Amino acid sequence: MLVGLNAQSDVRDAARTLLSYIATDVGANAAIIIGVQAPTAQVGDSLATLLRAAYSTAWECVGNENGERAPAGSLRLFYGPSARLRCMSARVVETNGHAIAAQLLVGR
């Protein structure tokens, strides 16, 4: 699923709407991957904080052997639930939108 927020979006309302949609229209044991284009990195950080209880962010598994994390851009990749999906690796793809590619393992 791809979601875009504009500069006028209320982050709390956006998180609530997204979670409500998933709760009512997505199967209970479905694996979910959500790409969110936020207007700024700060909005992306706020959304990640609000969704943290339900979904992980691929930024958590981005890094190198020194444990450094990639800079947070405005594009975020969320996945879950943790019982169904696990992030094996992720990397930032150098684009204007700071795209991220992740290898996710889906449990059966």
Secondary structure per residue as TSV (DSSP state, phi and psi in degrees):
chain	resnum	aa	ss	phi	psi
A	1	M	-	360.0	137.2
A	2	L	E	-115.5	134.3
A	3	V	E	-131.7	139.7
A	4	G	E	-121.3	135.7
A	5	L	-	-109.8	141.1
A	6	N	-	-101.4	174.9
A	7	A	T	-63.0	-24.0
A	8	Q	T	-89.6	-4.9
A	9	S	-	-67.0	138.0
A	10	D	-	-85.4	121.0
A	11	V	H	-63.3	-40.8
A	12	R	H	-63.8	-44.1
A	13	D	H	-64.1	-39.6
A	14	A	H	-63.3	-44.5
A	15	A	H	-63.7	-43.7
A	16	R	H	-62.6	-44.1
A	17	T	H	-64.5	-43.7
A	18	L	H	-62.4	-47.6
A	19	L	H	-65.4	-36.9
A	20	S	H	-65.7	-42.8
A	21	Y	H	-60.4	-47.6
A	22	I	H	-63.9	-40.9
A	23	A	H	-65.0	-32.0
A	24	T	H	-98.9	-26.3
A	25	D	H	-116.4	-1.2
A	26	V	S	-119.1	137.3
A	27	G	-	-57.3	147.9
A	28	A	T	-62.5	-31.6
A	29	N	T	-110.0	27.7
A	30	A	-	-83.2	143.7
A	31	A	-	-84.9	133.0
A	32	I	E	-120.3	132.8
A	33	I	E	-126.2	124.5
A	34	I	E	-124.4	123.0
A	35	G	E	-100.2	127.5
A	36	V	E	-122.8	123.5
A	37	Q	E	-97.9	107.6
A	38	A	-	-94.2	153.9
A	39	P	S	-68.1	-27.4
A	40	T	S	-143.3	163.0
A	41	A	H	-63.2	-33.4
A	42	Q	H	-65.0	-39.9
A	43	V	H	-65.8	-40.7
A	44	G	H	-60.5	-41.4
A	45	D	H	-63.2	-42.9
A	46	S	H	-64.0	-43.3
A	47	L	H	-64.1	-41.9
A	48	A	H	-60.4	-39.4
A	49	T	H	-64.5	-43.4
A	50	L	H	-69.0	-31.5
A	51	L	H	-91.6	-5.3
A	52	R	T	-53.8	-37.3
A	53	A	T	-67.1	-29.3
A	54	A	T	-102.2	-35.6
A	55	Y	-	-136.7	144.1
A	56	S	E	-88.9	161.8
A	57	T	E	-113.9	141.7
A	58	A	G	-64.3	-18.7
A	59	W	G	-59.0	-27.4
A	60	E	G	-68.4	-23.1
A	61	C	G	-110.6	12.3
A	62	V	B	-85.1	137.0
A	63	G	-	164.6	-178.8
A	64	N	-	-125.4	-171.0
A	65	E	T	-64.2	-18.5
A	66	N	T	-87.6	-1.2
A	67	G	-	81.2	9.6
A	68	E	-	-72.8	146.4
A	69	R	-	-101.2	149.2
A	70	A	-	-71.9	150.8
A	71	P	-	-64.3	138.6
A	72	A	-	-76.9	122.2
A	73	G	-	-99.5	-166.2
A	74	S	S	-88.1	-13.0
A	75	L	E	-94.2	126.3
A	76	R	E	-121.0	146.5
A	77	L	E	-121.0	117.3
A	78	F	E	-110.0	151.3
A	79	Y	E	-149.1	157.8
A	80	G	E	166.9	-177.9
A	81	P	-	-71.7	162.1
A	82	S	T	-63.9	-22.9
A	83	A	T	-71.5	-19.5
A	84	R	T	-107.9	-31.3
A	85	L	E	-127.5	141.6
A	86	R	E	-135.5	137.4
A	87	C	E	-86.1	118.3
A	88	M	E	-86.3	-38.6
A	89	S	E	-164.3	160.5
A	90	A	E	-154.0	155.2
A	91	R	E	-150.2	154.1
A	92	V	E	-85.4	131.5
A	93	V	E	-97.7	122.0
A	94	E	-	-67.1	100.9
A	95	T	S	-140.4	173.4
A	96	N	T	-64.7	-29.5
A	97	G	T	-93.3	6.9
A	98	H	-	54.4	54.5
A	99	A	E	-64.6	155.2
A	100	I	E	-130.3	138.7
A	101	A	E	-114.9	134.7
A	102	A	E	-133.2	146.3
A	103	Q	E	-101.6	111.4
A	104	L	E	-110.4	137.1
A	105	L	E	-101.1	121.3
A	106	V	E	-96.8	121.4
A	107	G	-	-77.2	152.8
A	108	R	-	-109.0	360.0
